[in-house]
């Protein structure tokens, strides 16, 4: 009965059950011969013949199964297993007591799922690579073409025109500075990805740091009538454990973006919350333009811009949020964003509490 219950019997089980069926068939044939044609055949002789038939059938079936079926199935299993195992791992030998078909089926399904995931990941990476190359070429092309135009104009005689020479030199310098910023930001991202940047953790009051940055960005915010404030529940020092200078860069970037894309007369609020004994949540919120949902998942990609015209009018390298993400992840923490068009955006990141 087990033969019919088991989905994939082992070679030994299959050989045993097959030999049993052959032996029983032959035994009933011998019984028929005894009663119809040759009654003199003894039961002892018939049992002996049956034992011999069982043994011969059993070993012949095992040999056929091993040579023509299970060895080839095992080859598939070894091939898949070898791709996942270390190069110096020993080869598995064929064990006729194992449910080889079950093992191979599981291995093939797992291997197929893994291959599908890898292919999907490669396709995503390829799309990201194409987008990245297109974006960086555009970001570099704009200031380079601008500088070429200004410099060629000066070379062709504009250098002696007092009305444009100084203005064009300043514009060329401005574009050169933009190129330099892009290269510096890319180099910083590269350092974070290769883990070449060493963080210097310390205990500091992030509330005091935010008040300091409010003063630093005050003039920029006044141009659009934007006010900074900290949530009312945080009047006491709020200590965290992190690299203060890196977190300063994170906050400057998030606050600057809230001013760039904020509405005139708007607000930027920084809030602090204790998540648990290990971490705290810092949020930078504004009531600005907001971001459509379809852009949120790609917001931290290099050079990704929600609105090309709007973003380039506000300046920047397009790498700020990518750097922010790398800085937070270098602290083994996370950053997220939630946003609603025409209502505002909130960027939140976690930091470790002081020990």
Buried (B, 14 or more C-beta within 10 A) or exposed (E): EEEEEBEEBBBBBBBBBBBBEBBEEBBEEBEEEBEEEEEEBEEEEBEEBBEEBBEEBBEBBBEEBBEEBBEEBBEBBBEBBEEEEEEEEEEBEBBBEBBBBBBBBEBEEEBEEEEEEEEEEEEEEEEEEEBBEEBBEEBBEBBBEBBEBBBEBBEEEBBEEEEBBEEBBEBBEEBBEBBEBBEEBBEBBEBBEEEEBEBEBEEBBBBEBBBEBBEBBEEEBEEBEBEBEBBEEBEEEBBBBBBBEBBBBBBBBBBBBBBBBBBEEBBBBBBBBEEEEEBBBBBBBBBBBBBEEEBBEEBBBBBBBBBEEEBBEBEBBBBBBBBBBBBBBBBEBEBBBBBEEEEBBBBBBBBBBEE
